[in-house]
Structures are given as structure tokens and as C-alpha cells.
Amino acid sequence: MISTIICSLSDVLIPGLSGIQRPQAGIARAAGDVILERLVVQDLHDLYVGDMTEPEFCHRLLDRAGWPADVEHLQANIREQFLDVVPGTAEVLQPLAGRYRLIVLADMAREWADHICRHHAALMNLFDRAFFSYDFKQTKAEPGTFRMVLGLLGDEPPEYLLVDSEPPNIAAAAGAGIGGILFKNANQLATALADRGIQPHPA
């Protein structure tokens, strides 16, 4: 029986970096797809695991791309993406709080996590604990991350369920014996939870 639901942060609870394409393109005068590609494939891993600070990341990104934006402007526009919420997800999870252990597990820069926790305090208060990639020095898709989470929280893998928008993370959880729901939207999440016997209100 599932007792613990682990939720990703980006693109499940709040918008992820995909939202940076449009506003940052206006600042840097570059195509949004190129911006997102550079953010994802270069130094993002080091940022997430705590080996690089946000200012260092932004400096390197601007230098490599040759963009005319300054670091402070880039930082502000990245953080602006995190101000909204993914519609409906909190409403699906809120009735489960107290009956299930709700955990956040996120690949996230420390500075971004601090910003999100401050801005979305009510949302984060739904969760019993939050873990970030810099806590483990590795991301969710890397071997062993979910086993570390299990070691910290206890219980057996079948008692856990992951909600995540990235297939590699679902696969990594499965490797640790944890089932997963590939998140698309809140309605799909509610249906997938109900299919597993997880109802918003006890029967």
C-alpha cells in the first residue's frame, strides 16, 4: 500500500525552465530554443548538485552565448519563471496531506530553491519534507539517488510513488523499486492517483 508520494517541483508544482524561452529571448536577442538548450546541456548539472553558484552559472552562460544581457537581468528573468504554479496540482495534493506522507524531490539550484520556498511557502507547507539535488550531490536520474531517499525516509519501495514530468526520473525510481506517474497535467494526475486507489477523500 502506498504511504508516501514523492513529487517533483519543476513542471509538476511550478513551471520549469521551459518558460524562460520567451522573456529571456527578448533580453538576449537569441532564439528561445537555443537558450533552453544552452541552459540544459552545459552547466546545469553542476549548478544543481551544488558545484556551481547561480552567479557563476549565469556568467558562464552569458559568456559562452555572447549575449548582451547582464547577470542580474538574467537571474531576475530565470526566477520570474518560478513565480507561477502549475494549474490544479496543489488542489489535487492538498486533500492527501495528512493521510499520505508528501515529499518534494527536486533537481534545483540552491538559490532557486530558496527563492521558491520563500515565494511559495503555502504550497511547500503541504509537504512533510523537501530534498534537493544539492543535498545528494547528484540529480534524480543518477544511480542511487532514490535509494538515498529511501534510506532517509524508511519504509519499503512499494510504499512509495513518484510524480515526475521527466521519463528518465521515472525510470531511475523504477530501478529502486518505486512506481511512478509521468505527469502531464492535474486532471491526468488525479485520474492516475485514483487508478492506484489514492482518492482525494477517504472512502
TILOPA-546560 format. One record per residue (C-alpha): x, y, z; residue number from 1; residue in three letters. Coordinates in nm, 4 decimals, always signed. Example, Ala and Ser with C-alpha at 12.3 -4.5 7.8 and 13.67 -1.06 7.14 Angstrom:
% TILOPA-546560
+1.2300|-0.4500|+0.7800|1|Ala
+1.3670|-0.1060|+0.7140|2|Ser
END
This chain:
% TILOPA-546560
+0.0000|+0.0000|+0.0000|1|Met
+0.1328|+0.3433|-0.0929|2|Ile
+0.2074|+0.5652|+0.2058|3|Ser
+0.4445|+0.8228|+0.0541|4|Thr
+0.4079|+1.0339|-0.2600|5|Ile
+0.7242|+1.1975|-0.3920|6|Ile
+0.6658|+1.4966|-0.6187|7|Cys
+0.8972|+1.6780|-0.8497|8|Ser
+0.8924|+2.0562|-0.8308|9|Leu
+0.9579|+2.1804|-1.1856|10|Ser
+0.6721|+2.1272|-1.4316|11|Asp
+0.4645|+1.9445|-1.1684|12|Val
+0.4129|+2.2092|-0.8998|13|Leu
+0.5669|+2.5173|-1.0615|14|Ile
+0.6733|+2.5962|-1.4197|15|Pro
+1.0199|+2.4770|-1.5094|16|Gly
+1.2929|+2.6294|-1.7225|17|Leu
+1.0922|+2.5850|-2.0421|18|Ser
+0.9231|+2.9130|-1.9540|19|Gly
+1.2499|+3.1003|-1.9833|20|Ile
+1.2461|+3.0806|-2.3614|21|Gln
+1.0202|+3.3732|-2.4304|22|Arg
+1.1205|+3.6502|-2.1878|23|Pro
+1.4919|+3.5756|-2.1982|24|Gln
+1.4901|+3.5776|-2.5773|25|Ala
+1.3832|+3.9403|-2.5584|26|Gly
+1.6812|+4.0256|-2.3399|27|Ile
+1.9484|+3.8207|-2.5083|28|Ala
+1.8247|+3.8593|-2.8678|29|Arg
+1.8603|+3.4890|-2.9291|30|Ala
+1.6175|+3.2136|-3.0256|31|Ala
+1.4320|+3.0621|-2.7309|32|Gly
+1.5194|+2.7064|-2.8315|33|Asp
+1.8891|+2.7911|-2.8256|34|Val
+1.8526|+2.9485|-2.4829|35|Ile
+1.6860|+2.6432|-2.3377|36|Leu
+1.9379|+2.4096|-2.4986|37|Glu
+2.2302|+2.6033|-2.3544|38|Arg
+2.0718|+2.6100|-2.0099|39|Leu
+2.0102|+2.2363|-2.0089|40|Val
+2.3145|+2.0824|-2.1734|41|Val
+2.6075|+2.2783|-2.0367|42|Gln
+2.6499|+2.3728|-1.6732|43|Asp
+2.3067|+2.2949|-1.5346|44|Leu
+2.4157|+1.9684|-1.3752|45|His
+2.6977|+2.1368|-1.1815|46|Asp
+2.4549|+2.4059|-1.0681|47|Leu
+2.2010|+2.1502|-0.9486|48|Tyr
+2.4483|+1.9420|-0.7487|49|Val
+2.5978|+2.2463|-0.5790|50|Gly
+2.9291|+2.2577|-0.7634|51|Asp
+2.8470|+2.5956|-0.9178|52|Met
+2.6653|+2.9004|-0.7814|53|Thr
+2.3848|+3.0776|-0.9633|54|Glu
+2.6004|+3.3852|-1.0448|55|Pro
+2.8766|+3.1590|-1.1805|56|Glu
+2.6234|+2.9731|-1.3914|57|Phe
+2.4782|+3.2955|-1.5330|58|Cys
+2.8239|+3.4409|-1.6051|59|His
+2.9283|+3.1273|-1.7928|60|Arg
+2.6034|+3.1124|-1.9861|61|Leu
+2.6262|+3.4754|-2.0956|62|Leu
+2.9942|+3.4447|-2.1835|63|Asp
+2.9502|+3.1313|-2.3910|64|Arg
+2.6434|+3.2611|-2.5727|65|Ala
+2.7805|+3.6111|-2.6247|66|Gly
+2.4530|+3.7635|-2.5092|67|Trp
+2.4335|+4.1339|-2.4194|68|Pro
+2.2270|+4.0807|-2.1023|69|Ala
+2.3838|+4.1302|-1.7584|70|Asp
+2.3918|+3.8662|-1.4871|71|Val
+2.1375|+4.0383|-1.2642|72|Glu
+1.8891|+4.0663|-1.5509|73|His
+1.9307|+3.7005|-1.6398|74|Leu
+1.8898|+3.5938|-1.2763|75|Gln
+1.5723|+3.8006|-1.2419|76|Ala
+1.4203|+3.6540|-1.5562|77|Asn
+1.5006|+3.2974|-1.4565|78|Ile
+1.3442|+3.3488|-1.1152|79|Arg
+1.0380|+3.5115|-1.2686|80|Glu
+0.9551|+3.1765|-1.4280|81|Gln
+0.9151|+3.0271|-1.0816|82|Phe
+0.6505|+3.2723|-0.9592|83|Leu
+0.3535|+3.0865|-1.1079|84|Asp
+0.2155|+2.7442|-1.0225|85|Val
+0.1139|+2.4552|-1.2456|86|Val
-0.2668|+2.4780|-1.2515|87|Pro
-0.4503|+2.2306|-1.0344|88|Gly
-0.1645|+2.0225|-0.8910|89|Thr
-0.1795|+2.1690|-0.5410|90|Ala
-0.5560|+2.1193|-0.5387|91|Glu
-0.5103|+1.7502|-0.6216|92|Val
-0.2481|+1.7002|-0.3499|93|Leu
-0.3942|+1.9135|-0.0709|94|Gln
-0.6652|+1.6626|+0.0325|95|Pro
-0.3959|+1.3930|+0.0563|96|Leu
-0.1867|+1.5855|+0.3089|97|Ala
-0.2013|+1.4179|+0.6484|98|Gly
-0.3211|+1.0869|+0.5054|99|Arg
-0.0112|+1.0352|+0.2912|100|Tyr
+0.3421|+1.1495|+0.3500|101|Arg
+0.4121|+1.4090|+0.0801|102|Leu
+0.7733|+1.4690|-0.0205|103|Ile
+0.9336|+1.7106|-0.2672|104|Val
+1.2367|+1.5786|-0.4548|105|Leu
+1.3744|+1.8331|-0.6992|106|Ala
+1.6720|+1.8921|-0.9254|107|Asp
+1.7217|+2.2547|-0.8385|108|Met
+1.9886|+2.5173|-0.7753|109|Ala
+2.0168|+2.6135|-0.4099|110|Arg
+1.9428|+2.9792|-0.4862|111|Glu
+1.6347|+2.8873|-0.6889|112|Trp
+1.5098|+2.6502|-0.4186|113|Ala
+1.5431|+2.9231|-0.1552|114|Asp
+1.3545|+3.1648|-0.3811|115|His
+1.0753|+2.9138|-0.4463|116|Ile
+1.0390|+2.8157|-0.0806|117|Cys
+1.0020|+3.1819|+0.0168|118|Arg
+0.7594|+3.2742|-0.2594|119|His
+0.5519|+2.9556|-0.2416|120|His
+0.5544|+2.9000|+0.1351|121|Ala
+0.1897|+2.7863|+0.1461|122|Ala
+0.2486|+2.5361|-0.1323|123|Leu
+0.5650|+2.3998|+0.0260|124|Met
+0.3867|+2.3636|+0.3603|125|Asn
+0.1751|+2.0870|+0.2064|126|Leu
+0.4857|+1.8687|+0.2122|127|Phe
+0.6376|+1.6846|+0.5041|128|Asp
+0.9923|+1.7158|+0.3712|129|Arg
+1.1787|+1.8561|+0.0740|130|Ala
+1.5008|+1.7232|-0.0755|131|Phe
+1.7057|+1.8906|-0.3460|132|Phe
+1.9760|+1.7645|-0.5766|133|Ser
+2.2438|+1.9629|-0.3942|134|Tyr
+2.1575|+1.7666|-0.0773|135|Asp
+2.2742|+1.4472|-0.2503|136|Phe
+2.5366|+1.5960|-0.4834|137|Lys
+2.3584|+1.4265|-0.7720|138|Gln
+2.0370|+1.4529|-0.9706|139|Thr
+1.7329|+1.2262|-0.9651|140|Lys
+1.8294|+1.0397|-1.2813|141|Ala
+2.1716|+0.9443|-1.1461|142|Glu
+2.2196|+0.5983|-0.9902|143|Pro
+2.1470|+0.5732|-0.6212|144|Gly
+1.9525|+0.8951|-0.5622|145|Thr
+1.6224|+0.7248|-0.4882|146|Phe
+1.7922|+0.4681|-0.2672|147|Arg
+1.9358|+0.7564|-0.0652|148|Met
+1.5853|+0.8960|-0.0255|149|Val
+1.4586|+0.5561|+0.0866|150|Leu
+1.7414|+0.5348|+0.3370|151|Gly
+1.6484|+0.8712|+0.4855|152|Leu
+1.2746|+0.8149|+0.4984|153|Leu
+1.2472|+0.4447|+0.5731|154|Gly
+0.9712|+0.2092|+0.4526|155|Asp
+0.9926|-0.0246|+0.1553|156|Glu
+0.9947|+0.0839|-0.2120|157|Pro
+0.6392|-0.0420|-0.2887|158|Pro
+0.5080|+0.2094|-0.0344|159|Glu
+0.6383|+0.4985|-0.2468|160|Tyr
+0.5041|+0.6649|-0.5602|161|Leu
+0.6878|+0.9238|-0.7708|162|Leu
+0.5110|+1.2009|-0.9635|163|Val
+0.7528|+1.3498|-1.2161|164|Asp
+0.7437|+1.5071|-1.5623|165|Ser
+1.0713|+1.3521|-1.6852|166|Glu
+1.0838|+0.9896|-1.8121|167|Pro
+1.4485|+0.9378|-1.7017|168|Pro
+1.3476|+1.0170|-1.3436|169|Asn
+1.0559|+0.7739|-1.3597|170|Ile
+1.2984|+0.5100|-1.4890|171|Ala
+1.5519|+0.5828|-1.2126|172|Ala
+1.2799|+0.5447|-0.9497|173|Ala
+1.1681|+0.2169|-1.1057|174|Ala
+1.5263|+0.0948|-1.0723|175|Gly
+1.4884|+0.1429|-0.6963|176|Ala
+1.1526|-0.0369|-0.6938|177|Gly
+0.9422|+0.2828|-0.6804|178|Ile
+0.6408|+0.3161|-0.9089|179|Gly
+0.5804|+0.6367|-1.0971|180|Gly
+0.3276|+0.8617|-1.2672|181|Ile
+0.4578|+1.0596|-1.5646|182|Leu
+0.2926|+1.3951|-1.5019|183|Phe
+0.1138|+1.5736|-1.7855|184|Lys
-0.1485|+1.7858|-1.6086|185|Asn
-0.3502|+1.7950|-1.2876|186|Ala
-0.6541|+1.6135|-1.4273|187|Asn
-0.4364|+1.3307|-1.5569|188|Gln
-0.2628|+1.3145|-1.2160|189|Leu
-0.5936|+1.2880|-1.0298|190|Ala
-0.7043|+1.0050|-1.2588|191|Thr
-0.3718|+0.8223|-1.2265|192|Ala
-0.3834|+0.8501|-0.8469|193|Leu
-0.7424|+0.7222|-0.8388|194|Ala
-0.6382|+0.4273|-1.0542|195|Asp
-0.3954|+0.3393|-0.7747|196|Arg
-0.6633|+0.3684|-0.5086|197|Gly
-0.5466|+0.7111|-0.3915|198|Ile
-0.8626|+0.9158|-0.3551|199|Gln
-0.8878|+1.2822|-0.2524|200|Pro
-1.1073|+1.1823|+0.0396|201|His
-1.1153|+0.8560|+0.2331|202|Pro
-1.3923|+0.6167|+0.1322|203|Ala
END
